[in-house]
Amino acid sequence: MHYLRGRMALQRFSLVMVAAMAVGMLAACGASNGNAGSAGGGTGTFAAAKGCKHVGLLLPDSATGSRWIIQDQPQVEAAIKKYIPGVTIDSLNAQNSADTQLTQATTELTKGACILVTVAVDSTSAAAIVQKAKASKVPVIAYDRLIQDNDLAYYLTFDNVAVGRAQAQYIKDHHKMGDAVSMINGSMTDNNALLFSQGAHEVLDPLFMSGELKKVYEQFTPMWSGETAQTEMAAALTQTNNNIQIAYVANDSMANTSIAALKAQKLNGKVVVTGQDAETVGVHNILTGDQSMTVYKPIKNLSDATGKLVAALSAGTDPLVIANQKTATMGKANIPSALLPVVTATKENLKDTVFADNFVKKEDVCQGVPAGTAGVC
Ligand code: BGC
């Protein structure tokens, strides 16, 4: 049908007109598939990206871990500037409010932002951001956290299931028969929290089933709140008469407040505690022996991929060189993605990983830590 119409059109219109129609048809296909193929096309679904020099960077909060402020924001800004000289970047922080984030996105679009890099506060409700942007032909790149919308253009992240697996593998490798495990997950409204939990359960469930380990407590933690995590850990300890040997905790920030709950029972250093992010507080807690491991996610790799992808969209070159994997949304669209590898970090390899990359500073993590610890302090 389309082919025939194309042939007839060829006879009646100039080549230029036909080419324009073909691009339009491709763009329409792209929109219905949730396929971002036309992002760099100039007249397609995300036509605004071509030649773009104004990027909106939407960050989620400054309370659930220091990474968003001290790592992601400056590194993403630097990477985009490196690849698009003269670019304007507006960075806005939603302080954990999905409504604020939508308002910030709308404001940015009004001000002419032509690419939005978004760390969604809420993976589901951020679909409204994608739809607003699409109405202006602006692509949204979901940064670190997936947005559940079939018109999402790209998704750049770490391998989040692998994060959960790495945390659980540490537990698998460092438990005694019959150990009691409490599990403190992240926020259910963050798709990543679901993926971390999925990865952790993949490894731990067989051990729970066989009786090798005993799960005594599990909670998701709204907004990744450290305060709530502390209350959860305290509740788990009360409920079990302090009989917990392993505390699975989804990130360093919540691990830190969980450790406070363990300290109150003089159990810190005796319970295996997991984390994620290799943030200052987490690395410090590993060096003191209160936390057992963290999952190091080299943010420079993610920010660099983001800079390159934004630049490709702006230049109209192939974005799929960077986003060369696929992630399915709940609505079953395949979003071009990059899922970067993560690293298990413990006292044994902090020197060669987190410190080798200058991810944290010795002077920030070594206070109160005996000299010589981990070969870094
Ligand atoms: C990120 C983690 C972070 C958590 C809380 C997740 O989406 O992947 O690195 O610790 O959010 O901010």
Boltz pocket constraint, residues with backbone or C-beta under 6 A from the ligand:
constraints:
  - pocket:
      binder: B
      contacts: [[A, 64], [A, 65], [A, 67], [A, 144], [A, 145], [A, 186], [A, 190], [A, 192], [A, 193], [A, 224], [A, 251], [A, 252], [A, 276], [A, 277]]
      max_distance: 6.0
